[in-house]
Amino acid sequence: MNDKWQKAELPDGFRFDFREVTGSTNDDVREAARGGASAGLVVVAERQDAGRGRRGAAWVCPAGEGLAFSVLLRPSEKKELWPRLSLAAGLAVSEALDRFRVFAEVKWPNDLWIGGRKVCGILVEAGEDFVVVGVGINVGVREFPAALEDSATSLAIERGVPPARAAVLAAVLERLQVWEPCIGGRFDELLRNLRERCALTGKRVRMICADRVLTGEMAGIGDGGELLLRDESGVRKIVQADEVRVVC
């Protein structure tokens, strides 16, 4: 472990497992969970060879320039509420980045944007009795491939000087610890804060939902955490979408 990570201080309730190289931190945490690991395990990797986002999309970030980690949760709430953890994680990251003078909005359901460009992706995967929350944040990246340079950003680009990745990790975990218990009885509080940081509200969007393509204005986030899409037929409640894009 390099010196910077060796000195990482996590909030109470979390424990640290650092990997120089791994396939996927989500896979590592899932394996540990199936082996009986308790909640609070955090696996951080300097480099992932098989990192992924939603729908299996690859997540690639140069070693030493990104923050890639996964957290093991064992929620006490009933399983049908676990999908709300995507929203809780998005809100946690957004609030954590406030500490570094960066305002990142949540692009429903679980990406984060700064000025319309992606700075973070979140992948939440559930097992039989556990949930893995995977987070990838562009921290020190200053140049992106041509295909991404107009759609991606980083904390280094936005701030000039990137914050320490260990400090970002600790801040995210602290906020996740606040919002994870709120997927049940205090979900209205979570939603109130999330709606203030929603990147899509009022924007015209194009959505791919299974075999359908829908276009309309995002009217907000509903009381169950679903996206509200206003089109010629009225307001639809969208629980899950393969892709959501802002259109002109």
C-alpha positions as CSV (number, residue, x, y, z in Angstrom):
1,M,0.0,0.0,0.0
2,N,1.4,3.4,-0.8
3,D,1.9,6.0,1.9
4,K,-1.1,8.2,1.0
5,W,-3.6,5.3,1.4
6,Q,-1.8,3.9,4.4
7,K,-2.7,7.1,6.2
8,A,-6.4,7.1,5.2
9,E,-8.7,7.6,8.1
10,L,-12.3,6.3,7.6
11,P,-15.3,7.1,9.7
12,D,-16.2,4.7,12.5
13,G,-17.9,1.6,11.2
14,F,-15.8,1.2,8.0
15,R,-12.6,-0.8,7.5
16,F,-10.2,-0.5,4.7
17,D,-8.8,-3.0,2.1
18,F,-6.5,-1.5,-0.5
19,R,-5.6,-3.3,-3.8
20,E,-2.9,-2.0,-6.2
21,V,-4.6,-3.8,-9.0
22,T,-7.9,-5.8,-9.2
23,G,-10.5,-6.8,-11.7
24,S,-13.4,-5.0,-10.1
25,T,-13.9,-3.7,-6.5
26,N,-17.6,-4.6,-6.7
27,D,-16.7,-8.2,-7.5
28,D,-14.1,-8.2,-4.6
29,V,-16.7,-6.9,-2.1
30,R,-19.4,-9.3,-3.4
31,E,-17.0,-12.3,-2.9
32,A,-16.2,-11.1,0.6
33,A,-19.9,-10.7,1.4
34,R,-20.7,-14.2,0.3
35,G,-17.9,-15.3,2.6
36,G,-19.6,-13.7,5.6
37,A,-17.9,-10.3,5.7
38,S,-19.7,-7.8,7.9
39,A,-21.0,-4.4,6.7
40,G,-18.5,-1.6,6.4
41,L,-15.9,-3.3,4.3
42,V,-14.4,-0.8,1.8
43,V,-12.2,-2.0,-1.0
44,V,-10.2,0.6,-2.8
45,A,-8.2,-0.1,-6.0
46,E,-5.5,1.9,-7.6
47,R,-6.3,0.3,-10.9
48,Q,-9.3,-1.9,-12.1
49,D,-8.9,-4.1,-15.1
50,A,-12.6,-4.9,-15.3
51,G,-14.3,-1.9,-13.8
52,R,-17.8,-1.3,-15.0
53,G,-20.8,0.9,-14.7
54,R,-24.5,0.4,-15.2
55,R,-25.6,-2.0,-18.0
56,G,-22.0,-3.4,-18.1
57,A,-20.4,-0.3,-19.5
58,A,-16.7,-0.1,-18.9
59,W,-15.3,2.3,-16.4
60,V,-11.7,3.2,-17.1
61,C,-9.5,5.8,-15.2
62,P,-5.7,6.1,-15.2
63,A,-4.0,4.7,-12.2
64,G,-3.4,7.3,-9.5
65,E,-5.9,9.8,-11.0
66,G,-9.3,8.3,-10.0
67,L,-11.0,7.1,-6.9
68,A,-12.5,3.7,-7.4
69,F,-14.0,1.9,-4.3
70,S,-16.8,-0.3,-3.3
71,V,-18.6,-0.6,0.1
72,L,-20.4,-3.5,1.6
73,L,-23.8,-2.7,3.2
74,R,-26.2,-5.1,4.9
75,P,-29.4,-2.9,5.0
76,S,-32.0,-3.5,7.7
77,E,-34.8,-2.2,5.5
78,K,-36.9,-4.6,3.5
79,K,-35.3,-5.7,0.2
80,E,-37.8,-3.9,-2.1
81,L,-36.5,-0.6,-0.8
82,W,-32.8,-1.4,-1.6
83,P,-32.9,0.2,-5.0
84,R,-33.2,3.5,-3.2
85,L,-29.6,3.1,-2.2
86,S,-28.6,4.4,-5.6
87,L,-30.2,7.7,-4.8
88,A,-28.7,7.7,-1.3
89,A,-25.3,7.1,-2.7
90,G,-25.6,9.8,-5.3
91,L,-26.7,12.3,-2.7
92,A,-23.9,11.2,-0.4
93,V,-21.2,11.9,-3.1
94,S,-22.8,15.2,-4.1
95,E,-22.7,16.4,-0.5
96,A,-19.2,15.1,0.0
97,L,-17.9,17.1,-2.9
98,D,-19.3,20.3,-1.4
99,R,-16.4,20.1,1.1
100,F,-14.0,20.5,-1.8
101,R,-15.8,23.6,-3.2
102,V,-17.3,21.6,-6.1
103,F,-21.1,21.5,-6.7
104,A,-22.0,18.2,-8.4
105,E,-25.6,17.6,-9.4
106,V,-27.2,14.1,-9.4
107,K,-28.2,12.8,-12.8
108,W,-30.9,10.4,-12.0
109,P,-30.5,7.7,-11.0
110,N,-26.8,7.6,-10.1
111,D,-24.3,9.6,-12.1
112,L,-23.0,13.0,-11.0
113,W,-22.5,16.0,-13.2
114,I,-20.6,19.2,-12.9
115,G,-21.8,21.7,-15.4
116,G,-23.4,19.0,-17.5
117,R,-20.3,16.8,-17.6
118,K,-19.9,13.5,-15.8
119,V,-17.5,13.4,-12.8
120,C,-18.7,10.3,-11.0
121,G,-20.6,7.1,-11.7
122,I,-22.2,4.8,-9.2
123,L,-23.1,1.1,-9.5
124,V,-25.3,-0.5,-6.9
125,E,-25.6,-4.3,-6.9
126,A,-27.7,-6.4,-4.6
127,G,-27.0,-9.9,-3.3
128,E,-29.3,-12.2,-1.3
129,D,-28.6,-10.4,2.0
130,F,-26.2,-7.6,1.1
131,V,-25.7,-4.6,-1.2
132,V,-22.5,-3.5,-2.8
133,V,-22.1,0.3,-3.6
134,G,-19.4,0.9,-6.2
135,V,-18.2,4.5,-6.8
136,G,-15.8,5.9,-9.4
137,I,-14.8,9.5,-9.2
138,N,-12.5,11.4,-11.6
139,V,-10.2,13.1,-9.2
140,G,-6.9,14.0,-10.8
141,V,-7.6,13.4,-14.4
142,R,-6.7,16.4,-16.6
143,E,-7.1,14.9,-20.1
144,F,-9.8,12.6,-21.4
145,P,-9.9,10.6,-24.7
146,A,-11.4,12.6,-27.5
147,A,-14.7,10.7,-27.3
148,L,-15.2,11.9,-23.7
149,E,-13.6,15.3,-23.6
150,D,-16.9,17.1,-24.1
151,S,-18.9,14.9,-21.7
152,A,-16.5,14.2,-18.8
153,T,-14.7,16.3,-16.2
154,S,-12.7,15.8,-13.0
155,L,-12.1,17.5,-9.7
156,A,-8.7,18.6,-11.0
157,I,-10.2,20.3,-14.0
158,E,-12.9,22.0,-11.9
159,R,-10.7,23.1,-8.9
160,G,-7.2,23.4,-10.5
161,V,-5.7,21.4,-7.8
162,P,-7.3,18.0,-7.0
163,P,-8.1,17.1,-3.4
164,A,-6.4,14.1,-1.7
165,R,-8.3,11.0,-2.8
166,A,-8.3,9.6,0.8
167,A,-10.0,12.8,2.0
168,V,-12.7,12.4,-0.8
169,L,-13.2,8.8,0.2
170,A,-13.7,9.6,3.9
171,A,-16.1,12.4,3.0
172,V,-18.3,10.2,0.8
173,L,-18.4,7.4,3.5
174,E,-19.4,9.9,6.1
175,R,-22.4,11.1,4.0
176,L,-23.3,7.6,3.0
177,Q,-23.5,6.7,6.7
178,V,-26.0,9.5,7.1
179,W,-28.3,8.6,4.1
180,E,-28.2,4.8,4.0
181,P,-30.7,4.4,7.0
182,C,-33.1,6.9,5.3
183,I,-34.3,4.6,2.5
184,G,-37.2,3.6,4.7
185,G,-38.9,5.9,7.2
186,R,-36.9,9.1,6.5
187,F,-37.0,8.8,2.7
188,D,-38.9,12.0,2.4
189,E,-35.9,13.8,3.9
190,L,-33.5,12.1,1.5
191,L,-35.8,13.1,-1.4
192,R,-36.0,16.7,-0.3
193,N,-32.2,17.1,-0.4
194,L,-31.9,15.1,-3.6
195,R,-34.4,17.2,-5.5
196,E,-32.3,20.3,-4.7
197,R,-29.4,18.7,-6.5
198,C,-31.2,17.0,-9.4
199,A,-29.4,17.8,-12.7
200,L,-32.4,16.9,-15.0
201,T,-35.4,18.7,-13.5
202,G,-36.9,21.0,-16.1
203,K,-34.8,19.6,-19.0
204,R,-36.0,17.9,-22.1
205,V,-34.7,14.3,-22.0
206,R,-34.6,11.2,-24.2
207,M,-34.9,7.9,-22.4
208,I,-34.5,4.3,-23.4
209,C,-36.7,2.1,-21.3
210,A,-36.4,-1.6,-22.3
211,D,-37.8,-1.6,-25.9
212,R,-39.3,1.9,-25.7
213,V,-37.8,5.3,-26.4
214,L,-39.5,8.2,-24.6
215,T,-39.0,11.9,-25.0
216,G,-40.3,14.7,-22.8
217,E,-39.5,17.1,-20.0
218,M,-38.3,15.8,-16.6
219,A,-40.9,17.1,-14.2
220,G,-38.9,16.0,-11.1
221,I,-38.4,13.0,-8.8
222,G,-41.5,11.3,-7.4
223,D,-42.2,10.3,-3.9
224,G,-40.9,6.8,-4.5
225,G,-37.6,8.0,-6.1
226,E,-38.9,7.5,-9.6
227,L,-38.3,9.9,-12.5
228,L,-41.3,11.9,-13.5
229,L,-41.5,12.5,-17.3
230,R,-44.0,14.9,-18.8
231,D,-45.0,14.2,-22.4
232,E,-48.0,14.6,-24.6
233,S,-49.8,11.8,-22.6
234,G,-49.3,13.5,-19.2
235,V,-46.8,12.6,-16.5
236,R,-45.3,9.2,-16.5
237,K,-43.5,7.5,-13.6
238,I,-40.2,5.9,-14.8
239,V,-38.8,3.5,-12.3
240,Q,-35.9,2.3,-14.4
241,A,-34.2,3.4,-17.6
242,D,-31.3,2.0,-19.7
243,E,-30.2,5.5,-20.7
244,V,-31.2,9.1,-20.0
245,R,-29.9,11.9,-22.2
246,V,-30.6,15.6,-22.3
247,V,-31.7,16.7,-25.7
248,C,-32.0,20.2,-27.2
